[in-house]
């Protein structure tokens, strides 16, 4: 094995580990990947940055912009209002109906955008009408993924696999070429998830204090300059005698003392990280001259005047879900408390679960310095009459009962819908490629002022673009080094005595498993060249092997991290990992077996 091949495999392994552990954001990982390929001479600088100009990357970007245009012009809200009318259906019918709607829309619009709509709708409907949102969100997410697999523009994975295959000499897929397979997979998913929805957990009564573990939550406080606690030791304060209160860390200037002793004296401007009961904490703050945040204290004086207490009668807790593309991504509690946050005061972050996000890690780090990521939830304290102001913040899901309808003219809404229909029609008919039709649609929206570039810059999920731009050169490096040929030869040697449909099934299964631990797009980039090499080595038609990778990369239902929509519904707290492992595992296994049999008919 050549050194270049070894280096490529090392890079792949390191990349997978970084994706799984989320040690760095995916866009940063992708950038490091580009640089490493150049420095190790596995790709030329021009090849390393070719992902930014790849047709698949630009097509996905254009489709994202079109989705932004639909949202900005009230089309998404109109769709949301129509779906809400289905609340009169019994839950046993609501599940398949919502799945059909989710799949149908996802065939033409970003699956992530569709599921975000349903998260908002289902959360509100469940609160108002008393049904279980957890019985719906997983089926809806799975249906969106299955629906997106029905057309070439349905998911970024489909576009990516098609572009890579085309660059390697394979015949490009037409818009609806594999729709019959996608429809069969969706019908299987519809049956399984309608039955499985009865075994999904019922929603518990929403209790934000319990959900955020506020009864034993971590706070960062500061000793005020005039605090009566200055000079006292921890053991003399009643608060610290309570077994439910624990001082985790004392920060004094640049000095950090973990688990400070009971005889340590407090000084002005000391910062304490402590775990406490909320009621106990509030009384402690009032009696001992501690402050949660100086800016908040000053803001209260500005709003209500010195000596006038902020009215607390209508203060309430609510949570917001951070969605992809949100301007809040990357910010910390400290940052949010410094900027204007529509009158809301962030008091806690509930991190989306991943392998690195353990309770101990959160305790070791100042909670004000933890960065927000998509799927995280923020607990806010604010006055009820100001909650509607939060709708000015883009790409967050507000989990409460308040409604918001943007004021958009009917003519703009109609033009946005017609633009989408034109894009789909031009691409499906073959008059224009998906890239050309989507770019045309973006141009129409810009010319008619349906969208502004400033809005696009804010709302497009640039992490996905950087992921694609970073991973595409990895496929080039695999070809340059011969890693894809070497790996496919090893697989062919192992499978030399196996029937072609067995080889096809193994490729389908390997892709599905890999997609369960890293992103589906990254999996597709790694596996597509291998599938082509295997098919070529066996002297078989390329398309069934390429489709095996395409579907396998999409169908990783057995973990909440393989597909972004599953990550979002997992972050709502309605599910545990085991729900994906069992129910998603049953669906993935069934689709793997059926998919292998169906695709083998093309051999």
SEZAFI-749432 format. One record per residue: x, y, z of N, C-alpha, C in turn. Coordinates in steps of 0.001 Angstrom, whole numbers, plus 500000, padded with zeros to 6 digits. Each point is the difference from the previous one (the first is absolute). Example, Ala and Ser with C-alpha at 12.3 -4.5 7.8 and 13.67 -1.06 7.14 Angstrom:
! SEZAFI-749432
513190494310507800499110501190500000500900501200500000499650501050499280500820501190500060499230501090500730
! end
This chain:
! SEZAFI-749432
500854498807500000499146501193500000500894501248500000499727500917499083500795501223499902499753500914501195501009500859500244499876500948501102498815500936499798499753500426498759498890500910499733498662499375500345499865498697499749498751499309500344499842499953501517501102499707500704499951499958501466499588501361500555500575501062499433499672501351500466498522500330499777499460499585498854498576500244499729499133499297501029500318498744500304499199499262500980500131500605501398501193500494500337500171500672501297499117501237500072499993500773498909499156501202499954498528499636500138499584498941499316498593499576500074499637499600501428500870499227500640499729499544501368499931501184500961500969500912499891500012501177500867498757500845499770499612500157498733498798500781499675498756499376500601499882498678499888498843499306500566499945500186501514501167499861500652500048500175501455499574501418500383500476500982499259499645501392500292498513500248499773499447499400498961498563500141499750499182499384501135500429498825500450499250499298501046500065500761501319501206500423500373500180500645501304499611501466499990499898500591498798499699501429499861500998500851500781501269499591499929501050500755500687500124501402499415499792500084498661499933501286499310498682500061499234499512501198499681498842500117499112500325499393498632498953499568499280500240499286498744500656500891498949499708501302500014500628500867499017501491500149500279500370500030501274501426500090500354500722498707499642499352498859500238500590498712499623500253499958498497499033500486499234500121499991498545501153500878499533500165501148500646501093500892499621501352499346500306500119499382501186501229499295500346500286498880498993498923499348499532500141498921499031500609500526498697499503501136499534500526500601498775501493500275500138500373500616501117501409500354500223500880498753500089499527498986500688500800498783500164500240499304498659499022500012499108500178499374498685501080500718499193500042501320500136501016500771499278501384499768500607500108500086501324501293499872500658500605498611499836499152498985499929500486498633499833500133499605498532499785500982499117500161499800498560499082498907499452498820499881500600499010499035499528499067500622498968500012501327499924499214500725499008500681501330499739499874500487498784500550501319499695499144501061500681500540501198500205499167501060500601498711500243499229500092499914498664498799500203499187498978498892500235500480498759500116499092498881500275499411500103501398500812500481500944499547500070501393498858500982500199499954501046499170498917500990500135498916499812498948500105498927499229499024499784498923498594499734500519499904499603501265498676499739500565499121501226500027500613501183500092499214501232500040499334500298498659500564499476498918499417500245498678499336498763499421499944498951500774499370498771499525498520500239499718499468499469498892498575500212499680499054499586501120500332498919500699499125499557501091499957501033501115501152500572500348500047501013501058499187501223499622500183500481498772499278501200499552498507499720499882499643498805499540498577499642499905499349499994501362500667499397500965499456499946501365499876501399500574500991500851499750499925501387500464498813500721499371499798499811498699498875500647499319498669499518500558499887498703500277498752499465500558499762500533501410501069500183500768499864500611501327499457501424499889500503500742499014499547501382499808498527500024499600499606499058499152498586499919499625499125499725501222500470499128500883499249499709501225499883501242500875501076500805500057499956501260500745498955500923499394499967500060498675499010500840499329498574499574500295499750498709500041498662499502500331499609500393501419500950499900500926499711500356501383499768501497500144500833500803499351499901501453500122498685500542499456499421499290499036498794500504499347498727499281500449500082499357501143498804499472500635499503498677499481500731499386499049499543498715499466500070498922501075501078500018500772500158499023501077498901500194501051499694501264500308498947500276500976498643499552499480499747500209498716498748499551499385499880498487500080501109499325499727500034498547500117499735499580501434500624500715500934499814499695501422498544500147500412499351501070499548498594500222500345499111498891499453500322499530498793499195498928499410500145498696500752501221499692500444500241498755500717499279500006501353499946501168500627499364500093501317498529499601499961499365500156498861498577499663499886499763498505500120501062499217499875499855498543500086499914499511501435500024500912500951499977499608501413498712499284500388498965500108499170498722499349500318500076498488499807501032499510499303500124498572499756500450499275501259499555498759500199500513499214501130501482499701499791500713499740501088501444499834499942500404498851499081499223498926499963500348498850499175499990500351498520499174501006499620499983500476498612500944501172499795500216500754501073500867501173499900501419499597499631500462498871500529501362499554499728500232499731498513499210499140499351500251499769498571499740501224499127499007500819500363499716501200499208501168500971500072500515500234501201501154500886500148501222499429499269500159498682500022501123499377499311499903500204498494498807499851499458499800500200498554500311501436499615499525500945500812500262501415499710501491500297500086500635499507501054501433500234500178500807499431498842499677498784499597500728499352498904499767500724498677498764500417499758499671500653498731500746501317499846500025500786501062500685501294499930501512499803499937500508499016500751501448499774500069500579499523498677499157499518499107500483499578498690500492501185499176499583501218500412500341501185499206500610501133500824499823499965501309500542501037500879500883499316501031500979500719500500500923499468501005499266499255501115500409498756500223499379499190501045500133500662501367501155500590500259500220500667501282499003501129500200499767500801498956499046501101500100498598499485500279499628498890499368498666499427500200499829499512501437500990499304500514499900499464501359499980501132501029500744501069499736499961501158500894498587500557500084499310500069498856498610500462499977499146499113500899500162498695499844499177499066500767500329500031501490501261500226500341500350500109501423499212501131500640499961501136499314499265501148500522498511499699500098499450499418498917498557499744499952499590498959501033500714498876500021499632498906500887500138500409501459501047500754500313500181500449501383498832500846500455499571500926499144498892500884500357498687499228500083499757499130499021498750499240500000499908499053501197501130499403500370499976499068501130499678500724501296500497501247500129499708500779501203498533500411500045499455500357498848498627500498499956498966498890500097500300498856499368498976498974499855500317498709500728501102499994500742500245498916500940500429498679499412500513499955498750500510498734499499501525499979500111500569498829499810501421499819500232500813500366498760500869501001500136500827500402498863501020498928499645500440499223500992501006498972499734499454498881499119498677499857499965499387498991499129500054500430498527500313501272499755499969500536498635501364500408499461500866500561500849501230500600499494500930498987499338500184498841500590500868499008499378499437499501498676498721499613499924499443499615498691500125501104498954499802501254500411500108501119499051501425500148499493500970499906500903501399500112499598500385498874499048499642498785500343500317498860499143499317500141498639498748500473500008499270500178498741500666501056499130500489501075500617500695501033499242501237499453499315500748499155500701501201499402499421499627499072498850498969499193500204499559499071498956499445500746498791499251501080500256499474500792498898501100500686499217501023500486500722501119500641499323500782499048499115499866498702500260500709498995499210499275499647498709498863500629499764499181499649498832500375500769498738500657501140500140500374500797498831501455500422500087500530500427498872501411500381499960500293501236500838499018500923500102500223501218500768499464499895501421499562498812500388499382499838501307500954500181501162501230499543499852500993500161501071501336500387499391500832500608500816501342500364499547500819498745499700499701498910500684500723498750499763499788499502498577498759500058499548499696499561498638500783500818498975500002501305500173500711500881499075501499499734500039500502499753501184501438499780500183500440498696499354499261498928500262500335498699499410499924500087498476498977500652499487499841500134498555501173500769499391500421501091500652501104500813499480501314499215499998500279499269501085501239499215500085500006498904498947498865499314499878499894498918499015500179500523498578499407501148499730500103500602498663501446500367499692500714500543500990501405500365499802500876498789499736499540498833500426500777498769499807499526499202498794499229500652499167499623499375498735498689499262500003499310499957501125498704499316500047498919500877499377498958499383499542498879500736499421499219500695501116499698501264499804499274500766501021498563499506500118499443500134501207498610499617500225499076501115499534498827499613499506498972500986499683499219500321501271499138500996499922499325500524501186499210498928500748499224499199499280499125498999500641500478498567499748501257499821499605500442498682499552499866498918501072500269500346501238499937498990501071498801500228500925499017500770499538498850500324500856499185498773500365499929499012499095499206498804500288500585499251501198501337499984500103500634499367501156499737500828501263500147501310499866499757500874501146498578499881500511499045499888499084498601499862500401499774498683500736500615498928499518499875498702500679500581500073501405501152500648500141500609500145501326499107500837500918499392501040499444499128500833500832498783499222500489499398499189499140498821499225500409500363499029501121501180499408499913500460499121501083500149500798501287500629501162499892500176500851501173498677500467500573499041500292499138498681500440500450499329498930500846500050498766499544499365498894500729500709499758501337501326499915499953500762499699501217499828501102501041500116501263499580499952501099500962498583500260500517498980499715499209498626500138500497499750499009501134500524498785499814499866498991501058500899500351501188501236500396499698500974500275501058499637501228500822499228500924499414499655501223500729499233499701501282499318498859500023499255499613501204500939499624501143501255499708499680500962499574501020500989501104500351499864501144499338500857501130500340499558500600501322500890500662500724499649500506501343498935501077499939499153500021501016499026501081500131500680501202500633499567501177499572500557501213500588499632500076501468500966500374500784499726500292501405499573501451500109499395500346501108499642501398500195501238500868499897499892501055499212501156500869499792500340500730501293501182499773500493500476500664501208501434500436499718500129501252499613501306500487499599501010499937501132499533500169501232500937499937501121500612498605500095499146499004499820500496498635500078500807499647498764499508500444498834500654499664498747501406500570499935500189501186500509501314500618500015500764499696501285499386499166500848500636499636501264500309501246500822499050500966499957500224501258500711499986499776501512499319498948500448500008499722501429501406499664500479500883499721499077501393499781500342500849500464498828499893501293499704500648500510498808501248500797500347500807500284498973501269500679500186499852501482499675500415500857500917499930501444499826501391500605500182500218501102499322501209500785500235499581501342500579500508500331501193499604501233500679501250500796500383499772501249500338501105500894500341499730500672501330501050500160500811499873500681501285500002501505499742498894500657500335499899501443499790500979500739500893500367501225499614500978500787500752499498500365501394498682500091500161499429500356501300499342498807500686500375498792499585499380498799500559500352499822501471499020499669500850500279499729501421500773498697500200500177499226498932500714498722500108501498500152499858500458501197499627501445500215499831500717499781501342501045499211499970500776499710501207499510498783500744498831499488499651499475498804500664500521498743499317500079498930500772500401498713499440498760499244499557500200499029499127498865499252499458499190499309501100500691499501501024499289499229501020499128500863500902500143501334499923499171500879500833498729500442499288499871499711498716498815500386499236498989498856500016498766500332500375498956498987500115499812499241498694500153500716498901499776499407498690500861498753499788501256500086500378500936498921499716499897498854500993499163500184501048499766498898500931498944499041499473499277500452498974498959499168499403500645498915499140499563498767500201500607498886499276499719500057498495498970500785499604499671500111498579500817501084499299500846500705500742500817501071499418501460499578500000500646500160498853501400499606499876500768501073499247501135500427500577500877500935499307500960499179499135499908500196498694500819499228499080501336500670499703499986501331499977501204500691499586499962501438500499501162500507500400500167501405500367500979500621499016499578501089499371500839500698499031500339501369500587501264500233500279500456501252500601501088500579499104499619500969499177500927500531499012500337498919498994501296499712499865500437498940499097500161498668500714499743499991501300500159498778500789498685499216500023500074498709499708498831499133500022500218498917501042499093499937500976500108499026501084498809499053499908500273498739499675498936499007499929499672499486501398498700499861500281499523499510501297500690500711501156499829501320500135500673500753501063499605499496501383500928500095500938499759499515501357499025500882500765499428499438501074498958500702500749500526501185500792501321500082500195500555501099500786500561501129499115499788499900498703500473501058499109499083501207500108500592501189500057499225501222500144499624500574498634498815500580499966499518500628498777500542501416499876500247500402498757500480501353499725499116500632498928499988501334499979499222500716498993500449499587498602499030499855499090500218499648498597500394498543499802499955499190501090500178498561499813498867499461499132500314499030499145498979499301499226499897498573500508498774499552500240499764498654500505499184499207498997500423498776499734499197499065499221499424499006500991498689499986500117499384499154501027498778499279499457499675498899500664498804499229499671499017500176501147498750500306499638499057500342501059498562499785499566499144499834500998498556500068499809499631501419499592499060500148499055499696501334499469499452500935501071499040499531500801499414500862501030501043500372501047500807499032500366501067500234500961500981501025499441500282499863498714500930500898499333499476501438499989498714500171499691499427501347499926500034500700501349499658499269501062500028500612501331501432500328500411500921499152499619501402500233500301500501501273499310499607500190498760500413501196499248499493501263500683498759499969500444499386501186500609500633500339501348500368498977500775500434500219501378501497500256500147500790499627499009501446500023500198500760500891499025499294500779499217500680500961499145500773499389498849499416498971499380500609499409498817499195500435498773500654500053498851499309500389498773500256498951498926498968499764499196500123499036498916500669500628498797499701501276499771500572500684498849499856501497500194501118500734499917499964501436500261499186500735498952500090499572498742499267500695498941498501499891500224499555498825500452498570499810500252499540500906501131500850500131501035499627500857501123499887501451499542500958500444499192499954501370499490498815500206499069499708498972499202498881500122499068498688500146500753499866499317501114498784500124500797499848501430500502501119500606500401499922501374500486499594500953498886500510499726498775499643500857498881498527499859499655499499498751500063498623499755499599498990500442501042500357499866501276498992500222501034500381501102500989501227500546499837500423501083500885500655499467501256500919500777500545500673499597501234498989499855501132500177498957500752499121499790501150498665499379499637499769499789498707498738499386499576500300498590499529499374499030500630500267498623499657499275499620498712500661499150499229499377499486498785498783499158500386498859500232499380498828499201500332500239498538499654499735499111500932500270498575499788498729499184499816498863500652500046498756499245499985499788499251498702500502500568498876499768499325498730501268499381499430501054499842500836501203499334499530499720498517499805500484499452498899499781498587499738501240499413499332500082498672500028501071499294499331499494499477498663500834500064498996499698499348498739501314499573499382499933499102499048501214499518499373499946500245498509501171500178499428500112500124498557500977498949499504499674499425498854500840498990499366500834500684498926501313499832500054500896500629499040500014499164498719499601500632498891499899499306498727501213500311499125500273499144499002501111500293499080499825501360499342501080500743499880499946501313499381499732501131500959499769499696501271499691501045500971501228500873500264499754501292500160501083500927500336500525499763501416499268499216500790500413499738501377501051498894500096500192499251498922500968498906500002501404500569500238500715499386500923501347500449500329500051500991501140498834500559500358499968500966501095499911499259501335500327500702501075499949499439501345498945500735500810499706499467501189499074500698500885500524501392500330501319500093500179500591501297500310499719500989498874500154499548498755499757500873498855498530500384499908499120499024500189498564500264499893499543500997501055500627499962501160499611500918501065500511501418499746500979500120499117500549501319499711499274500698498852499379499209499116499326500598498857498512500125500287499333500764499171498550500123500129499372498681499573499287499365500895499418498691499726498485500066500157499395501078499460498557500177499993499401499932501398500715500510500992499476500034501357500082498691500737500565498977499375500121498694500652501364499891500679500030499296501126501245499785500711500333498515499974501069499598499300500372498582499940500587499557501334499447498933500547500519499536501288500609498606499930499764499262498914500549498651499941500058499519498561500942499102499750500111499328498706499857498502500233499179499369499187499949498539500010500632499523498704501166499370500109500752499613498824499366498810499316500054500023498656499634498808499245500967498891500373499469498822500238500839498909500486500936499494498910501256499774500371500963499346499139501041499331500883500969499361499389500938499200500779500853500838500945500240501264499631500843500841500843499203500753501044498714500093499828499190500844500870499522499221501210500833499920501002499637499327501239499750501032501081499319499588501042499695500929501089501269500537500625501009499120500160501237500438500653500686501069499178499971499858498670500643501004499163499327501355500169498694500015500105499307501263500172500351500642501337500189499180501006500332500548501314501422500541500033500878499409499246501388500447500019500179501303499236499051500312499137500124501212499192498964501006500444500384501262500056499065501063500341498852499993498991498779499877500490498871499861499082499824501226499128500514501140500447499875501199499175500893499927498766500953499075499992500957499921498900499726498826499059498881499308500186499663498876499134499319500525498740500513499625498832499476500492498731498725499272499607499074500748499414498760499420499499500230499323498652499321498877499810500040499281498735498577499658499580499785499677498709498660499571499579499520498816500830498755500050500423499448498931500826500052500294501481500806500993500407500015500401501415498725500760500331499656500009501283498846500776500464500455500990501066499397501162499972500325501044500963498760500301500833500169500004501306498912500346500907500033501504500246498872500652499773499909501451500125499032500380501101500310501114500662499071500607500947499606501351499410498705500220499856499556501279499466498537500230500359499555501225499812498612500319500270499114499457498885498865499456500381499139499316499048499555500902498851499754501280500310499485500872498944501071500366498978501262499611500264501075500297499052500425498778499191499366498858500254500426498773499345499889500106498481498972500687499526499818500108498549501164500698499322500781500792500752501154500688499409501081499030499552499990498796500565501028499024499635499887499564498552498838500197499379499829499569498618500815500836499022500624501069500492500893500777499149501352499308499832500256498978500813501266499276499934499852498851499006500884499955499027499903499011498936500513498631500448499385498949499431500475498622500157500100499531501443498953500280500751499810499352501295498566499505500062499779498929500701498644499502500215499606500328501431498960500788500148499546500426501317498933499019500479500296499317501070499113498940500464498975500564500983499019500704499457498906500526500801498766500124499127498932500593500504498730500012499291499775501241499144500910500925500008499782501247499279500106499774498500499161500659499248499978499905498555500672501225499394500547499806498806500570501138499300499802499802498507499463500993499337499789499931498566500652501205499336500969499763499146500664501126499350499048500730499062500188501282499894499157500829499145500609500026498597499558499082499139500523499873498645498843500110499020500196500746498923498933500173499010499739498687499270498753499808499590499620498781499298500727499873498667500263501136499360500677499959498698501415499454500133500719500410501053501355499484500223499971498514500342499023499627500800499884498586500371499741499153498762499102500476499126499683499267498776501213499922499088500734501096499880501183500024499137501062499040500518500143499912501312500972499071500587499625498554499682498707499687500103499528498644499688500215499687498519499673500949499132500172499794498557501472499817499641500867500702500695501441499844499762500447498589500332499540499488501138500353498634500384499468499000498977498752500179499584499400499094499012500792500040498699500437501206499596500780500131498770501330499271500109500654500127501152501283499313500214499812498494499899498974499486500670499743498554499972499650499556498582499139500773499322499571499640498649501152499975499012500857501013500038501137500067499082500977498857500244500223499674501278500937498919500325499413498632499672498730499811500338499368498693499784499818499691498519499735501030499194499776499793498567501297499830499229501108500345500616501278499892499322500350501201499151499156501021500009500294501221499237501277500638500529500154500025501322501208500506500640500466498974501026501267500027500304500496499166501095499498500566501319500113499206501075499568500483501311500817501224500393501290499988499683500845501151500311499510501246499268499759499876498716499569501149499206498626500492500429499081499068500251498642500402500388499977500643501379500802499479500932500010500574501349500640501377499998501075500175499218500610501321499879499036500997499353499240499525499021498995500856499370498952500431501011499573499054500840499020500329501031500525501042500975501271499875500388500606500987500895500046501370499328500353500019498715500064501266499264498631500672499944498954499211499783498635500554499957499639500621501344500323499300501089499680500524501331500768501293500293501240500065499539500784501218500214499466501156499163499646499711498752499492501041499114498668500563500466499174499156500575498666500420500446499975500396501473501203500091500618500120500412501403499269499069500969499885498741499612499416499031500929500990499675501127501274500131499710501025499795501019501068501076499850500706500246501084501127500917500005501257499195500342501109500368499383501233499253500253500416500069501464499702501110500666500336500116501421499293498903500801498753499729499636499241498943500666500594498631499697500405499809498751500604498729499601501262499732500811500842501024500146501244499834500749499726499537501435498912500482500567499680499691501388499355498626500168499193499581499033499138498848500234500465498707499352500928500082499031500515498779499394500893499277501006499882498686500034500836499195500898501359499775499336500919500909500280501307499955499344500831498818500468499668499416501135500748498827500449499893498862498995498807499823499409499805498946499008500850500276498767500047501261499578500795500357498826501477499700500252500501500358501179501400499721500313500248498499500140499016499282500514500142498544500098500193499392498615499153500400499060500109499479498645501322500424499355500344501275500170501228500520499394501239499316500554499939499545501246501137499321500598500053498518499683498820499368499906499975498557499798500186499603498537499560500824499073500142499661498574501462499801499617500935500870500432501415499749499683500537498698500595499377499514501070500434498721500565499771498884498988498884500070499289499747499016498943501043500086498898500415501239499673501047500183498992501315499394500485500309500225501288501237499457500572499981498472500002498839499413500223499906498536499951500332499481498616499573500741498978500298499603498624501474500233499674500517501173500379501400500328499717500956498978500610499679499573501218500889499067500711499750498545499622498857499750499385499624498625499694499337499295501159499629500760501051499393499395501183498662499352499680499207500632499118498700499429499669500168498686499246500982499949499071500238498762499253500536498906500916500940500367500889500554499013500929498910499412500888499160500878500547498950499538500900498987499142499257499615500410498809499031499216499229500584498639499616501315499964499714500641498711499683499990499069501201500235500562501190499952499165501205498602499441500217499001500865499783498619499546500158499640498961498953500479500203498778499720499024498936500640498654500307501204500041500585500663498749500375499194499255501055499490500733500972499197499386501059498674499475499466499481500659498963498671499651499494500065499239498675501177499530499653500194499419498663499086498819499717499666499254501009499161498816499789498532500247500321499654501275500217498626500332500363499197500420498770498716499757500081499105500427498915499961501524499961499766500585498823499990501468499875499024500688500955498843499361500230499035500679500876500474499996501456500841499033500375500601499998501339500986501162500121500807500193498969500945501121499989499240501318500086498919500093499241499171501204500019499430500250501393499531498936500644499432500118501342501034500430501030501219499455499880501060500381500930500373501476499828500051500460498760500293501414499745498909500881500585498742499617499812498852500719500552500118500067501527500286498857500625500059499938501456501174500772500580501169499899499377501181500727500492499750501501499941499405500442498889499697501429499856499026500456501067498981499191500255498987500354500990500608500104501398500858499054500348500629500012501325500923501210500144500793500282498974500912501140500055499229501310500121498879500091499308499177501210500048499347500191501361499944498940500779499412500108501331500890500687501011501291500136499676500918500612500955500612501298499490500015500210498685500435501285499456498901500503499075500162501175499446498940500580499172499770499173498751498758500033499520499650499246498801500763500510498777500265501304499947500740500549498868501455499527500000500621499999501174501375499527500094500090498528499609499025499219500429499971498582499647499885499813498491499125500782499389499791499889498555501278500320499232500742500997500451501237500393499313501051498897500096500056499328501142500982498930500191499611498745499222498708499648500032499562498710499484499684499987498506499634501140499413499631500002498576501144499545499102501238500521500153501099499501499152500260498510500195499838499528501240500222498581500282498956499150499297498748500459500014498926499236499348500237499893498499500477501074499399500266499990498556501146499049499678501043500036500849501146499116499783499604498532500141499145499689500987499553498618500202499172499534498806499065500821499563499160499629498856500846499796498750500991500879499805500879499866498841500816498713500081500486499689501199500781498784500185499196498740499746498715500037500305499127498843499775499432499973498589500235501083499251499471500080498647498489500152499967499437500676501033498538500146500113499583501445499769498715500179499800499440501338499805500272500862501237500378501251499778500360500869501113498796500464500814498853500193499359498884500690500654499495499333501276499805498679500027499519499420501265500963500205501159501310500007499727500988500202501056500012501456500455499840500910499051499932501421500361498737500280500808498882499397499586498747500177500745500092499383501391500736498900500134500170499377501323500672500971500960500998500743499502500655501002500831499056501158500290499270500440498990499085501124500166498948499706501058499340498860499872498955499645500965500598499625501355501113499271499982500627499596501261500436501195500827500513501034499348500429501199500718498822500742500603498834499901499370498810500688500504499270499226501096500144498688500020499123499170500836500625499594501330500775500859500610500600499693501309499057500458501108498895499300500154498980500382500979500322499519501415501027499174500149500241499334501280500797500842500986500461501184499603500641500920500941499432501396499767500061500865500998499491501362499828501013500961499399501200499516499642501048500910499548500321499867498520499458498976499330500342499790498601499360500999499064498825500499500376499267500928499136499553501183500848500102501200499443499786501212500784498593500074500591498996499525499262498629500079500515499816499117501228500662498841500010499924499137501176500667500656501204501078500714499747500684500725501077499077501055500597499243500680499157499096501046500475498885499440500866499357498908499558498898499453500812500544499353501268501219499464499927500622499436501195500245501088501036500357501204499524500309501101500908498770500543500699498797499661499522498792500466500676499795499297501330500747498925500231499899499282501271498901498968500038499319499806498859498878499056499984500466498551499912501240499794499572500472498642499753501318499723500713500248498713500174501292499528500462500702499297498845501285499774500162500771499348498944499404498641499644499468499320501000499482498656499779498800499992499058499247501095499962498857500060499073500482499979498552501088500704499733500560499960498648500617498629499726500693499456500992500690498737499812499020498870499680498863499962500710499044498904499800499074500281498818499247501093500076499016500289498948500697500381498701500975500909500094500752500353498802500789498826499453500514499158500924500738498820499566499136499033499230498758499809500453499067499116499281499733500546498601499777501305499916499723500608498699501221499908499080501182500333500531501214499943499181500277498586499504499844499014500880500254498612499619499025499541498924498730500365500169498986499622499006500302500637498647500341501272500018500303500700498745501270499452499362500962499596500823501234499419499476499704498700499242499182499138500589499678498715499359499177500233498733498939500801500122499131500260498846500773500745498914500818500995500430500762500768499027500979499138499222500650499080500692500934499105499314499283499154498956498839499485500370499224499167499065499503500813498806499515501213500273499483500834498904501122500433499050501110500458500562501094500483499149500678498859499242499935498793500553500619498857499303499275499678498698498768500502499853499272499788498740500631500791498851500848500975500347500670500803498980501319499378499551500448498942500700501296499387499671499913499214498688
! end
